[in-house]
Amino acid sequence: MGLVVQKYGGSSVADAEGIKRVAKRIVEAKKNGHQVVVVVSAMGDTTDELIDLAEQVSPIPSGREFDMLLTAGERISMALLAMAIKNLGHEAQSFTGSQAGVITDSVHNKARIIDVTPGRIRESIDAGNIAIVAGFQGVSQDKKDITTLGRGGSDTTAVALAAALEAEVCEIYTDVDGVFTADPRVVKKARKIDWISFEDMLELASSGSKVLLHRCVEYARRYNIPIHVRSSFSGLRGTWVSNEPQGEQPMEQAIISGVAHDTSEAKITVVGVPDKPGEAAAIFRTISDSELNIDMVVQNVSAASTGLTDISFTLPKTDGHKAMEALTKARPTIGFDSLRYDDQIAKISLVGAGMRTNPGVTATFFEALSNAGVNIELISTSEIRISVVTRADDVKEAVRAVHSAFGLDSDSVEAVVYGGTGR
Amino acid sequence: MGLVVQKYGGSSVADAEGIKRVAKRIVEAKKNGHQVVVVVSAMGDTTDELIDLAEQVSPIPSGREFDMLLTAGERISMALLAMAIKNLGHEAQSFTGSQAGVITDSVHNKARIIDVTPGRIRESIDAGNIAIVAGFQGVSQDKKDITTLGRGGSDTTAVALAAALEAEVCEIYTDVDGVFTADPRVVKKARKIDWISFEDMLELASSGSKVLLHRCVEYARRYNIPIHVRSSFSGLRGTWVSNEPQGEQPMEQAIISGVAHDTSEAKITVVGVPDKPGEAAAIFRTISDSELNIDMVVQNVSAASTGLTDISFTLPKTDGHKAMEALTKARPTIGFDSLRYDDQIAKISLVGAGMRTNPGVTATFFEALSNAGVNIELISTSEIRISVVTRADDVKEAVRAVHSAFGLDSDSVEAVVYGGTGR
């Protein structure tokens, strides 16, 4: 019985009852002989309430102070959780990110972990305590200022601590039963995945699956820390994410892991670009100079008659305005006809390492969409993923059709709640 | 123009509006050419809400975790205050007690400051920033755990920082205009005191005046830091507490500084104590072994016929039950007849260094009470204070009578709000 890192999200510790329930589960792991380190997020709506207060005093809050403010959230939840555990007769100590040795760079609101020096945590668990660590936060290496890790930060804290402490597993407790073959809110017959490789999980995460964030899975893959995503409301096995199949039910890797969708992106089309070297580069240099991230990029064959081509790309809707502005400004230099902006799109992705050796996958995918009457606007593929852009209105239809076509539908409809705070 | 430490209590920063108002006042001091260090308490009811949460998860919260929890309160207010100042175009940085170098012992919930090493604060203000420091909190010297300073802790933080930074003055902003000659809720004609010596302020504080706590005044006296108690709602001069009269209106020290009252104590009478050496010692050893603090102690002359005497003492009501239990248990050993417990009492104290050389003060005091028909149950005096215990019902009558008798009544009724979070 080794060391286990458990992470509980904000919805699992939303109120005193939730905290007491989580405390019981933690104590169980301890009773089973594990050393236990727990990473916890802020309670339910705390973060939103703090953001609301910040907006009341300042329209553009300073990064340093915003981080100082937000980290109060985990301070509350971790202290309460430690109290609840002690109330069950077990020893517990809470630690801030700084006390736990989570060292980051100085980029406030989205700091990256540089190093983890968990000396105090090791000391605490070796003395028989359960250690409770604030997720989402760290301390900057140079200035010793409090930082936060941005969206999904608590998951990253958990995986980083698991790596530094050489834990057996990092358990991510959430309000769903695991990772599903599709979003269960859209596909009623979506199945819980028992095991998925890091590689496929990375593709799902970057294709719109919100259970685990890309960054956290990447960290786990680099340090080879198995992640077990499971519900804090049930005792069921969830989804293992690792290099090799794990747990009581080892399985062959499926050809297809799942179908993800994403409606948070917009599409920009640059119309009438001269088809000559350097044009695409000029366009994407303009975008990257504005510090915007783009996702899919597609260029069609140019029409022979005009020597002009169109370049389309997708990016987060929230960056759409900024990108249009930058491109409009650069138009005289780059030389294109016009810009088209479209935020009524959806991206549907099929992910699975098995498609490498199964040439029929692409055909089946397109047939399924076509049979469902869904029009495809853009296509982009990697070795283990196919993504298409469709109308936003078609997204549910499209996901269900693809899910069915690849035999992913379960026999029964599973009852799941889907959500989470994203912290 | 030197360095000023300003402290704002929870009622001054109860909401976003309050924070913005306080930010303006801080910026004014900065514009006037001062280096400014601000100590801030938790917003309004935050502390009570956190205590309520703690009680929901654990009936007896651990001291270490309770401190971790409560310190979230100042983290929120200080970050918001720094944001609000930056929004006014001035640079501000917030610091936790630990970052500000407030080093304490390890007694959780009521830690004492051992040392202040404000290197980061000095650096921040020398770089032109306004430094915002969390009141009420520190870090323990040996274990590096987060501690809190207990009731009135933020005032103590402010005075300790003022001493370590060699500030010109420590301004304590509150929701009253200063220290009054009596509680204005009881005596409508109470006057604001322009200047009071450390010595008299210490006696007032230990006699029930709640504007400044004993501990904070003691600290200020030891390091000779002038305190200016004033309202955060007005720009008026408040009360200066210092060795020598200060400010634009230096004054002679009055014979009497003020009248304080306290209804938070109970009286225990040990009846029928054998009048022989060692009996009183045995009683008070019993009390101190239970870690209870007592206030007034009075022993009457014993009745010659019985050789028995009564010993009475007062102590906080909250400790009453524990003291009665300890004494009851010790009765067989000590040997007394019975115990009487009375929590319907009030203590009225007259404070003023001038009474040392004015022999008539005591007589005037007792005459005033007698004329008001107030019965005296216990009397205790120091060189600059007379305290009596009366029925709780008589307290207002008694305070008003004494206030009047010593010519403390002002000509006009001052409009004041009286309250405060005591943190």
Interface residues (C-beta under 8 A of the other chain):
Chain A: A16 I19 K20 A23 L50 L53 A54 Q56 V57 S58 P59 I60 P61 S62 R64 E65 F66 M68 L69 T71 A72 G73 R75 I76 M78 A79 L80 L81 A82 M83 A84 K86 N87 A92 Q93 S94 T96 Q99 R120 K144 I146
Chain B: A16 I19 K20 A23 L50 L53 A54 Q56 V57 S58 P59 I60 P61 S62 R64 E65 F66 M68 L69 T71 A72 G73 R75 I76 M78 A79 L80 L81 A82 M83 A84 K86 N87 A92 Q93 S94 T96 Q99 R120 K144 I146
